[in-house]
């Protein structure tokens, strides 16, 4: 789909690394002009615009409003935090509030800020990063699961609110993807007495119908599809990208 986004302007939150970086690169390869909003946007390609912003910071709404004064066709609301594994009895209120502020309010704030600009586009599309934890749960992941369940509800409501303005809103639901962040969490869990990384990743792959994990490039391809005119009649939907997890 190279060239599918020619002359379109895309904003990617959390786009400096991980899945956000892969998605931003895929949109740029398809012709989009990319702006990355990230707490630390260092190291971006020279033709991308980087904006340093913590979406949970007190001044974030005003900063987003300033950015939304420019034309925008595509919003990828990807920024998020994956907290450490914790049992219910170990939940921490400060951690809970920080994760919810970024994972849920950060998405809502971006929708609020960019909706007027998107309404002026003839090709407006929002892709929100959910997770398989938006519709299923895993042990020791109550906070992350709650935040992604909230994101899925937010996507569905936003699709209804913004649809009359020609703005499509969908979500991606990746399963485990072997990013640096996931490798670090698996290593930390092993250090705390959990399974060895090789064993943990083998178990994740074995749970999928295809016997492997999805790659960052495959998640990025799915984001490109939802952002492009190939998905022009699709809104309010969540697209799993998880190699067929049972």
Number of C-alpha atoms within 10 A of each C-alpha: 14 13 12 18 23 14 12 21 21 26 28 24 30 27 28 24 19 16 26 26 20 21 25 29 21 21 31 23 16 19 19 24 22 22 22 25 26 22 19 16 18 12 9 15 10 7 10 15 14 23 17 14 19 19 26 20 13 9 11 16 17 11 17 19 17 12 18 19 12 10 17 26 25 30 24 29 26 26 24 23 15 15 15 15 19 14 12 12 7 9 15 11 9 8 13 16 13 15 21 21 20 20 27 22 19 25 24 17 20 21 23 15 20 24 20 18 18 25 20 15 18 11 19 27 28 28 26 25 28 29 26 22 20 23 14 10 14 11 10 16 18 18 23 25 22 18 25 24 20 17 25 26 13 20 27 17 14 22 22 15 12 17 16 10 17 17 26 28 30 26 29 24 22 25 22 20 23 17 13 12 14 15 15 13 16 22 18 15 17 14 12 9 9 13 15 14 18 10 11 17 19 14 14 16 20 14 16 17 13 13 15 20 24 20 20 19 15 18 24 22 18 22 25 25 17 26 27 20 15 12 14 16 8 15 22 18 17 23 17 18 23 25 20 15 19 7
